[in-house]
Amino acid sequence: MLKNDLLLRVARGEKVERTPVWLMRQAGRILPEYREVRAKMGGFKELVENPEFACEVSIQPVDHLGVDAAIIFSDILVIPQAMGLPYQMIEKQGPWFENTIQSAADIERMVVAEADGVRYTIDAIAMTKKELDGRVPLIGFAGAPWTIFSYMIEGSGSKTFSKAKKFLYTEPVLAHKLLEKITLSTINYLKGQIEAGANIVQVFDSWAGILSAEQYKEFALPYIARICDAINDVPVTVFAKGAYFVRKELGELNCETIGVDWNMDITESRSLIGSTKTLQGNMDPCLLYSEDEVIVAKTKEMLQAFGPNRHIANLGHGIYPDIDPKKVKLFVDTVKEFRPSDF
């Protein structure tokens, strides 16, 4: 039994006594407690693959920031690794794949991953759920197929993902074959997370905004739709960063919550997405560099714009690592102190 189920109730469209709040990348580098654990492990990937320590850092934001949900500490790139494409996480550079997908033969070699292929994250979820002891819900997550595809083709992070986009234009049939395998792997993985105890899951399409509307509707949206259709046991959130051009279509997905980034106007987004979905977001993370009074004022403005119903307060993307945790807690506390009577 959850002591604080605000997040789940809002996702389902129920009225709540206040707006729930959590933050993307909350389990991470802003907290000194995280940095202490990370130092023991030697690196990000090593931490992801250690269930005990992943559990510890997942719970830290609940203890130190007072957020209304924990999100499991993991990485979206565990899926390509489970499919047969291992990666490294290079300090201060990001992910790097020694091998990339370049041909039909490469795609054939990729397996459809089962949840057991990411056993360490499944075990971390079970541990975290037990340690939380019903204090707040636990969020599971995975990368959206297009975003995972982009790394598997590109081999690293990129400003343009031009190799991945080139593949869509030059090898569309093969692109769909790889996206199919990623989608099936992701469904298996999310179902495993739910079985282990995740109360809600989020699909991150981090690189949605680099595609055209036409490409997104062909190579991204249908696969997200299949994931949403396959998950029935818990609420699903879809966050497609930069995908302002398909907000109406996102609102038609079989999910409960749509994340909006800080470039998406709140009123326009509600109009396009509709009233039957919960919206999540969408404060600019850079606001948290501001003076305290600015953070408080802008946070209240955001809450007023979303209104009293079907809103989960969050940032429009992840927290930046050099932001003062005190500023983050001020944002969280401002949301938690805001009441329906303030609207």
C-alpha positions in Angstrom: 0.0 0.0 0.0 1.5 3.3 -1.0 1.5 6.1 1.6 1.9 8.7 -1.2 0.1 7.7 -4.4 -0.4 11.3 -5.8 1.6 10.5 -9.0 -0.5 7.5 -9.9 -3.8 9.1 -9.1 -3.0 12.1 -11.3 -1.8 9.8 -14.1 -5.2 8.1 -13.9 -7.0 11.4 -14.1 -8.2 11.5 -10.5 -8.3 14.8 -8.6 -5.7 15.2 -5.9 -5.0 17.6 -3.0 -1.9 19.0 -4.7 0.3 18.6 -7.8 2.9 15.8 -7.5 6.5 16.5 -8.5 9.5 14.5 -9.5 12.5 15.3 -11.7 14.2 13.7 -14.7 17.8 12.8 -13.7 17.0 13.4 -10.1 19.0 10.3 -9.1 22.3 11.7 -10.2 25.2 14.1 -10.1 23.6 17.0 -8.3 23.6 15.1 -5.0 26.9 14.7 -3.1 25.5 11.4 -1.7 25.3 10.1 -5.3 28.9 11.2 -6.0 30.1 9.3 -3.0 28.5 6.1 -4.2 29.7 6.7 -7.8 33.3 7.1 -6.5 33.1 3.6 -5.0 32.0 2.0 -8.2 34.5 3.7 -10.5 32.0 4.8 -13.2 28.4 5.3 -14.4 28.0 2.0 -16.1 29.4 0.1 -13.2 26.9 1.7 -11.0 24.0 0.9 -13.3 25.0 -2.7 -13.3 25.2 -3.0 -9.5 21.6 -3.5 -8.2 22.5 -2.7 -4.5 24.1 0.7 -5.3 21.6 1.5 -8.1 18.9 1.0 -5.4 20.7 3.3 -3.0 21.0 6.2 -5.5 17.4 5.7 -6.7 16.1 6.4 -3.2 18.5 9.4 -2.4 16.2 12.0 -4.1 13.3 10.9 -2.0 15.3 11.3 1.2 17.1 14.5 0.3 14.8 16.4 -2.1 11.3 15.2 -1.0 10.1 14.2 -4.5 6.8 12.3 -4.9 8.4 9.4 -6.8 11.6 7.5 -7.2 12.9 6.6 -10.6 15.1 3.6 -11.0 18.8 4.4 -11.6 19.6 2.9 -15.0 20.4 3.8 -18.6 18.4 3.6 -21.8 21.3 1.9 -23.5 21.0 -1.3 -21.6 18.6 -2.5 -24.3 21.1 -2.5 -27.2 23.6 -4.2 -24.9 21.0 -6.9 -24.1 20.3 -7.2 -27.9 24.0 -7.9 -28.6 25.5 -4.5 -29.1 27.6 -3.6 -26.0 28.6 0.0 -25.2 31.0 1.9 -23.0 30.3 5.1 -21.1 33.3 7.4 -21.6 33.8 9.9 -18.8 33.0 13.5 -19.9 32.1 12.2 -23.5 29.1 9.9 -23.1 28.2 6.6 -24.7 30.4 4.9 -27.2 29.7 1.7 -29.3 32.8 -0.1 -30.6 30.5 -1.7 -33.2 27.5 -0.2 -34.9 24.6 -1.4 -37.1 25.5 -1.0 -40.7 24.0 -3.9 -42.7 21.2 -6.5 -42.8 23.6 -9.0 -41.4 24.2 -6.8 -38.4 20.5 -6.6 -37.7 20.1 -10.3 -38.1 22.7 -10.8 -35.3 20.7 -8.7 -32.9 18.5 -10.8 -30.6 15.1 -9.8 -29.2 16.1 -9.2 -25.6 14.2 -10.6 -22.7 13.9 -8.8 -19.4 16.5 -11.3 -18.0 19.0 -9.7 -20.4 18.9 -6.7 -18.1 18.7 -8.7 -14.9 20.7 -6.1 -12.9 18.0 -3.4 -13.4 15.2 -5.8 -12.8 16.9 -6.8 -9.5 17.5 -3.1 -8.7 13.8 -2.4 -9.1 12.8 -5.3 -6.7 15.4 -4.0 -4.1 14.3 -0.4 -4.5 10.6 -1.3 -4.2 11.3 -3.2 -1.0 13.5 -0.4 0.5 10.9 2.3 -0.3 8.4 0.4 1.7 5.5 2.2 0.1 6.7 5.7 0.7 6.3 6.8 -2.9 5.8 5.1 -6.3 8.7 3.7 -8.3 9.1 4.7 -11.9 10.6 2.3 -14.4 11.7 3.5 -17.8 13.2 2.6 -21.2 14.3 4.5 -24.3 11.9 4.9 -27.2 12.8 2.7 -30.3 13.9 5.7 -32.5 16.3 7.0 -29.8 17.8 3.5 -29.2 18.0 3.0 -33.0 19.9 6.3 -33.3 22.6 5.2 -30.9 22.9 1.8 -32.5 23.5 3.3 -35.9 25.5 6.4 -34.9 27.7 4.7 -32.3 27.8 7.7 -29.9 26.0 10.8 -29.1 25.6 13.4 -31.8 24.2 16.9 -32.4 22.6 15.7 -35.7 22.5 11.9 -35.7 23.1 12.2 -39.4 24.2 8.6 -39.8 21.0 7.4 -38.2 18.9 9.7 -40.3 20.8 8.7 -43.4 19.9 5.1 -42.7 16.2 6.0 -42.6 16.4 7.5 -46.1 18.7 4.9 -47.7 17.6 1.7 -45.9 14.0 2.2 -44.8 13.2 -1.6 -44.9 16.2 -2.5 -42.8 15.4 0.5 -40.5 11.9 -1.0 -39.8 13.4 -4.4 -39.1 15.8 -3.0 -36.5 13.0 -0.8 -35.0 10.8 -3.9 -34.7 13.5 -5.8 -32.7 14.1 -2.8 -30.5 10.3 -2.5 -29.9 9.8 -6.1 -28.9 12.9 -6.0 -26.6 11.6 -2.8 -25.0 8.2 -4.4 -24.3 9.8 -7.4 -22.7 12.0 -5.2 -20.6 9.2 -2.9 -19.4 7.0 -5.9 -18.5 9.9 -7.3 -16.5 10.2 -3.9 -14.7 6.5 -4.0 -13.9 6.7 -7.6 -12.6 9.6 -6.6 -10.4 7.6 -3.7 -8.9 7.6 -0.6 -11.0 4.3 1.3 -10.4 4.5 3.4 -13.6 6.8 3.4 -16.6 8.1 6.2 -18.8 9.3 6.0 -22.4 12.0 8.5 -23.2 12.3 9.6 -26.9 15.3 11.9 -26.3 16.1 12.5 -29.9 12.5 12.9 -31.2 13.1 16.5 -32.2 15.7 15.8 -34.8 13.2 14.0 -37.1 10.8 15.7 -39.5 7.1 15.2 -38.7 6.9 12.8 -41.7 9.8 10.7 -40.5 8.5 10.7 -36.9 5.1 9.4 -38.0 6.8 6.6 -40.0 9.8 5.6 -37.9 9.0 6.6 -34.3 5.3 7.0 -33.4 4.0 3.6 -34.5 6.6 1.8 -32.4 5.8 3.9 -29.3 2.2 3.2 -29.9 2.9 -0.6 -29.9 4.7 -0.2 -26.6 1.8 1.7 -25.1 -0.7 -0.9 -26.4 1.4 -3.7 -24.8 1.6 -2.2 -21.3 -1.7 -2.6 -19.5 -0.8 -3.1 -15.8 0.5 0.3 -14.9 0.2 3.9 -16.2 2.5 4.8 -19.1 4.2 8.2 -19.7 5.6 9.2 -23.1 8.2 11.9 -23.2 9.3 12.9 -26.8 11.7 15.8 -26.4 11.3 18.4 -29.2 8.4 16.6 -30.9 6.2 19.7 -30.8 5.0 18.7 -34.4 3.1 15.6 -33.2 1.5 16.7 -30.0 -1.9 15.9 -31.3 -0.8 12.4 -32.3 0.9 11.8 -29.0 -2.4 12.7 -27.4 -4.0 9.8 -29.3 -1.6 7.2 -27.8 -2.9 4.5 -25.4 -1.0 6.0 -22.5 -1.9 8.1 -19.5 0.7 10.9 -19.5 2.5 13.0 -22.1 5.7 14.8 -21.1 6.2 18.3 -22.6 9.5 20.0 -22.8 10.2 23.7 -21.9 9.8 24.8 -25.6 6.2 23.6 -25.7 3.6 26.2 -24.8 1.4 24.8 -22.0 -1.9 26.2 -23.2 -1.2 25.1 -26.8 0.0 21.7 -25.7 -3.2 21.1 -23.6 -5.3 22.1 -26.6 -3.5 19.8 -29.0 -3.1 16.8 -26.6 -6.5 17.1 -25.1 -8.1 16.8 -21.7 -8.0 13.0 -21.4 -4.2 12.9 -20.9 -2.1 14.0 -17.9 0.6 16.5 -18.8 4.1 16.3 -17.2 6.6 19.1 -17.2 7.8 21.5 -18.2 10.1 24.0 -16.4 13.4 24.9 -18.1 16.1 23.3 -16.1 18.2 26.5 -16.4 15.6 28.2 -14.2 17.3 26.5 -11.3 20.4 28.6 -11.7 18.2 31.7 -10.8 17.8 33.6 -7.6 15.4 31.9 -5.1 12.6 34.4 -5.6 12.7 33.9 -9.4 12.5 30.1 -9.0 9.5 30.5 -6.7 7.7 33.0 -9.0 8.3 31.0 -12.2 7.3 27.7 -10.6 4.0 29.2 -9.5 3.5 30.7 -13.0 4.0 27.2 -14.4 1.5 25.6 -12.0 -1.1 28.3 -12.8 -0.7 27.7 -16.5 -1.2 23.9 -16.2 -4.1 24.4 -13.9 -5.4 22.2 -11.1 -6.1 19.0 -13.0 -4.0 16.3 -14.6 -0.5 17.8 -14.1 2.7 16.2 -12.9 5.3 18.9 -12.1 8.7 18.2 -13.6 11.4 19.9 -15.6 11.3 20.1 -19.4 14.3 17.7 -19.5 16.9 16.4 -17.0 18.6 18.4 -14.2 22.1 19.7 -15.2 24.8 18.3 -12.9 26.2 21.7 -11.7 22.8 22.9 -10.3 22.8 23.5 -6.5 20.7 20.9 -4.8 19.2 23.6 -2.6 17.7 25.2 -5.7 16.3 21.9 -6.7 14.7 21.4 -3.3 13.3 24.9 -3.5 11.5 24.0 -6.8 10.2 20.8 -5.3 9.0 22.5 -2.1 7.3 25.3 -4.0 5.3 22.8 -6.0 4.4 20.8 -2.8 3.2 24.0 -1.0 1.0 25.1 -3.9 -2.7 24.2 -3.3 -5.8 24.1 -5.5 -7.0 27.2 -3.7 -4.0 29.1 -5.2 -5.3 28.6 -8.7 
